[in-house]
Amino acid sequence: MRRVVRQHRDGLDGRGVPLHWVVGSLVAVMLLLACGCSTYENPIDAKSTPLAPIQRQPVPIADDAMVRRGEIVAVDDPAQVLPELDEVAGAVVRAVYRSTSGVTGQSTEVSGIFALPRTPPPDGGWPVISLGHGTTGVDHGCGPSMRPDLMGDASTVASLLSRGYAVAMTDYEGLDNIALHPYLEPWTAAHNVIDAVRAIRSLFPDVSLRWAAAGGSQGGQAAWAANELNSGYGQGLDLVGSVALSPAANVTALADLAFRNELTPEQIGAMPLLVVGLVRGGLLDGESAYLRGNVVAYREVILGCDSISGGARSLIRSEEVAPESPAAMQSLARALQKIALPQQPLSAPMLVVNGKRDQIIAPSWVSLAVDSSCRLGGEIEHLELPKAGHAHGWPLKTVEEWLKRRFAGAAAESNCPR
């Protein structure tokens, strides 16, 4: 029996929004329109074939790391945030908390932003959304909590607060000024997302055990991975579900596309971050077989998140991020298979949404990951949006209602075959 992917007709007009605004469904300027088309063939699908994940067990976690998860190390109170967020928050702090490296299994320190609504807590405390942000960069100083606008996520956090959710948004390991960020290493991101819930409960007494993970792109992968690890690593908390928007769940086809110089401009700009993340995650031996020319000359700028970093990434040529040989391509593909999801069964329902016009993560890549997770027993509602790309056209009301139903205890819909 073939899984039927729901062709969702909600979308935005051509203006779009940054992906990290997706969960914040109160952005009033966004008009939901009916899509006039039923399909959209993505050229990336026609020239790429994703590979199946290589299953690997999470690294053993040190005893002291397990004990200290979510422990608060330092607090900036009040946090420096935009007025639009401060006005709807009953409290908002930036804090450093303890989490666990998915690479070493050792305790780490991770920063994040933690906020409560202005409304009184309901019985049992405020439910929590642990928010995974999209790609900012991979260098120190790229954590959203370090900037008043949260690198564009202030509107998302404000919207969630106005809906009555407490919000914990991790910066991910290495994006403040501590350690190095292992970009797209899923177990580290999962630990950071889960432990952010422990951290907000350590900061504020009136926060519920009940929580959901949500995020887009890099954050979509983090929310998905957190769902997979939750049954073991999330003990003591109550995960009701996760939302993964345009998730970087399986990007294995990038290796072959890069070798053939057939990456899209958007994919070319992401390759240096991906290669560096794989090296930091211990999954690739080095960068020299994959990065050259201007990528090496301007490495610090390209890996960063300053105003010029995005522009620098847009100027990278495809040959500067191509594996130097078939053997290098195979090594890159194998490393990507080791971070591809699913790695294990989900522990809670999940909503996956992706766009058929996505020029970074092809629709077939998401479908493979969803199908694989369904075969492991996952409860997944998968929506494909014909008019959506990687960062625009998302059904905000659908996401909001899905989260609301999960916290209400309603049965989750799934279009996985059974």
N, C-alpha and C positions, 0 to 999 in steps of 0.2 A: 504493500500500500504506500502510495507516494504522499508525502506531506504537502498539504496545500498552503502555500504562502499567501497570506492575505494581502491583496493589492489595495492599500489604504488610499482613500481619495482625498483626505484632508491635506492641505498644503498651504504655503504662503504664496503671495505674489512674488514677482521677481526681485524684490528688494532683499529678502532674506535677513538672517541674523547670525552672529557668531554662535558656534556650536555650544559654547559654554553657557549661553543664555537659555538653552532649551528647556531645562526643568522649570525655570521661572515662568509660570504660565500667566502671569498678570501683565505682561508687556502689552499694553493696550493698542499700540500702533500696529500690531500684527493681525492681519485679516485672513481668516481661514477661507479658502476658496475650494470649490470642487474641481478636481482634476479632469480635464477634457480628454485625457488619453488613457489607455489601458496598459501599455507597455512602453519601455524605453530601453533599447539595446545599448549597453555600455561597451564601448570599443575595448576596454581593458579585459572584459570577459572573453572577447573573441581571440585574444592573443596570450592568455595566461591560464595556467592550471594550478590551483593551490594544491599543496601536499598535505597529507595527513599529519597530525601532531605525532611527535615522538614522546611517548609517555615517560615522565621522570617523576620520582617521588620528591616531595618537598624535603629540604635538608633537615636533619634533626635539630631541634631547637634546644639551646642550652637551658638548664634548669633555672638559672637566675633570670634569663630573659623571659621565660614563661611567667615567673612570679611578678616581674616588674612591668608587664604590659599595661599601658595606659597610665602609668605613674606620671604625675606632673613634675617637670624639672624646673621650669621657670614660667612666669606669667607677665605679660604686658597688659595692664588693666588701667584705663580703657585702651582698647586697640585703636590705632589711627585708621579710620575708615571714612568713606564718603558720607555726607549728611543723609543721603537717601537711605542708607543702611542704618545709620545711627538712629534715625527717626522712628524706625519700626522695631528696633531691638530693645528688649528689656535689659539685656546685657550682651556685650560683645567683647571678647578678649582674644588676644593672640597668645598662644602658649606653646612651649616645647614639651613634648611628652615622649615616653619610652615606647618603642615598638621593636620589631625584630627584623633583621636582614634576612631576606629569602636566599641570599647567596652564601652567607656564613652561618646562619642560625644564631648569631650573637645579638645581644641587646644593642639597640641604636637609639639615637635621639632625633626626633622629627618635629618640625614646627607645623602649626596649622591655625585656623581661625575657628572660633567656637562662639555660637550666638544663641540666645533665647528669645522667644516672642515677648511682646509686651503684655499679652493676655495672661490671665491666671492659669496655672497648670491644670489640666484635666485630672480626673481620678487616675492614679497610676503614673502621673507625670507626663511631660511633653514627649510625644514620639519623635524619633531622631531620623533625619536624613543625613547619611554620611556621603558627602559629595566628592566625586573624583573629577578633578579638573582636566581639561584637555592640554595638549602640548604647549608649553611655554618656552622651553629650552631645556638644556641638560646641565647647565653650569650653576655655580653658586649665585645666589641672588635672584633665582628664577622662581622662588616660591610665591604664590599669589598673596599670602598673608603679609608679605613684606611691603605691600603697596596699598594705599588707601582704596583704590578701585578694584582690588583683588584681581588685577589683570583682566578686567572685564566681567568678573563673576559677582560683583557687588549686587547687581540687579537680580541675579538668580537667588542669592542668599536672602535678599530683602523680600522677594516674592514668597519664598518658602516660609520665612518667619511670619509673614502676613497670613499664611494659611494655617498657622498654628503648629508648625514643626520647629523643633530645635535643630540647629544645623552644625555639623562638624565637617570642616573641609581641610583635609590634610594637604600639606605641600608636597608630599612624598619625600622619601629619604634622599638627602643630598641636594635639595633645591634651596635650602637656606644657606648656611655657611658651614655645615658639618658633613663630613664624609663625601662620597661621590654618588651621583644619581645613576642607578642601573636602569636606564630607560627601557620600558616595556618588559622588564623582568617581572613576571606576573605574581610570584609569591611575595616579593617585597611589597609591591603595590597593594596586594590583598591584606597583608599584615597591617600596613599603614592605615587602610580604610577601616578595618575592623577595630584597631586599637584607638582610632579617633573617637569611636563611640565610647570606649572605656574612659578615654580622657575627658570627654564632656561630662560624663557621669562623675568623674573625680572632681571636676570643677564646680558642678552645680548639683545640689541634692534632688531637685524636682524634675529629673530627667528619667524617662522610662527605659526599661530594658528592651523595649520593642523598637526596631529600627529597620530602615531600608537603605540599600546602596544604590546610588545613581550616578551616572556620568556619561560623557561623550568622548569618542575617539580613544585617546589614551585612558581617559576616565571610564569609558565604556568597558575597556579591557579590565581595568581595576575593579569595577563593580561586578563583572562576570567572575573574575578570579576570586573575589571575596566570597561570592556565593558558593563557589566550589570548595574553598577552604573552611567555610563557616562551621561545618559539622564537627570538625576537630578543633580548629584554632579559635572559633567563636563561642566556645562553651561559656555558659553563664549569661549570654545575651540571646535575644529572641529576634532573629532575622525573619521579616515577613515577605521579603522579595527584593529583587534588584531590577534596575532599568539600565540597559546597555544600548546607547545610541551610537550608531555608526562605529561599532566597537572594533578596535584593532586586535581582533581575536585570532585571526590567521592571516598573516601577511607573507607566507612562505614563497608566494609567486614572485615577490620582489627580487629574489636572487636571480632567477632566470631572466626577468625583464631587464634588470640592470646589466647583466652580461650581454644581452642582445641590444643594448642601447635603445630600449623601447619603453622606458619609464615616462610617465607624464611629467610636466614641469613641477607639479605639486609633489610627486613622489621623489623626484630628484632632490628637492630641498630637504626632504625628510631623511634621506639616506645617511648623511653624516651622523645625525643624532642616533639613528638605529645602530649603525656600526659601533659607535662609541659605547652605546648602552650594552651591546652584546659583549664587548671586550670587558667592560666593568662587571658584567654579570658572570664572567668566567666561561662564556660559551663560545668565544672566538679568540684565537691566539693573539691577534694584533690588528692594527688598522692599515698598515702599509700596503697590503694587497688589495685594498678597497678604496682608499682615499688618496688623492694626489692633487698636484697643481694648486689652484687657488684655495681648495678646501684645506690643504695643509698650511699654506701661507697665511690664511686668514682664519685659522681654526678657532681661535678664542672668540672672535666675533660671531662666527657661524653657530657655535654651540651655545651662545648666550641668548639673552632675551631683551636686550636694549632695542631702541627704536631702529637701529641700523641692522640688527641681526636678521630680521625677516627679509629685508632687501638683499642682504648678502647671500642668503640661501637661495633667493630667486635667480641669482646670477650664476649659480653653479652649472657647469656643462655636464652632460650625461657621461662623457668619457672620464670625468674626474671622480665618478662614484661607481665605475664599472669594475667588477672583479677582474683581476689581471690574467686569470687563466681558468680553464674548466675546473681544475681542482679547487681553486679559490671559490668559484661559484658554488661548488658542491658543499664546501665547508660552511659557506654563508647560509645555504639552504638548510643544512642540517642544524645549524644554530637556531634559525628561525622556527624550525619544526619543534625545537625544545621549548620555545616560549609560546607556541601555538596552543590555543584552547579548542576543545576542552582537554583538560588533563585528568579530570575525575568527575564523578556525577555532581550535579547541582544539589544543594540542600534546601532550596526554597524556590518558589516560582520566579520566572524571569520574563520581562518584556524586552524584546530586541527590535529595534527600529533602524532601518537603513534606507538610503536613497539609491535609486537606480542610475542616477547621474553622478554618483560619487567618483571623483577622479583620483582619489587616494586609495580607498578600500573598495574594491570591486564587489558588486552584489553577489557574485558566485562565491567569493571568499567568505562572506558572512553566512551564506546559505550552507556551505560545507560545515562551518563550525556549528551552526544551529542543528543541522541534521545529525551530526556526530553526537552532540549533547543530548538530543532527543533519544538516540539509540542507547544512551547510558541511563535513560529513565527520566530525563528532565521534563519539567512542565514549562513550556515556553510558548508565549504568544509572539509570533514573528510577523511584523508588518514591513512590507516593502513599499516605498513611496515613489511612484513613477516620476514625479517632478522634482524630487529632492536631490541635492548634492551632498557633499560632506558636511557643510556648515549652514545649510538653509533649507527651508521647506518642511519643518518638523511639525507634527500634530500635537501642539502643546496641551490642548484640552484632553487628548487621549492619555498622555502621560500623567497628567494631574489626576484624572479619574481612576487610572489603573492603581496609582499609589493610594488613593483614598480607599478603594475597595480592599486593598491588601491590609491596611490598618484596621478596616472594619471587620476583617475576618471572613470576607466573602470568598467563595471558591474561585480559584484562578481559571481563566480560560486558557486553552492550549490548542494549537493547531499542529502539534506533533502527531504523527500517525500512531495509532494504538491497535 
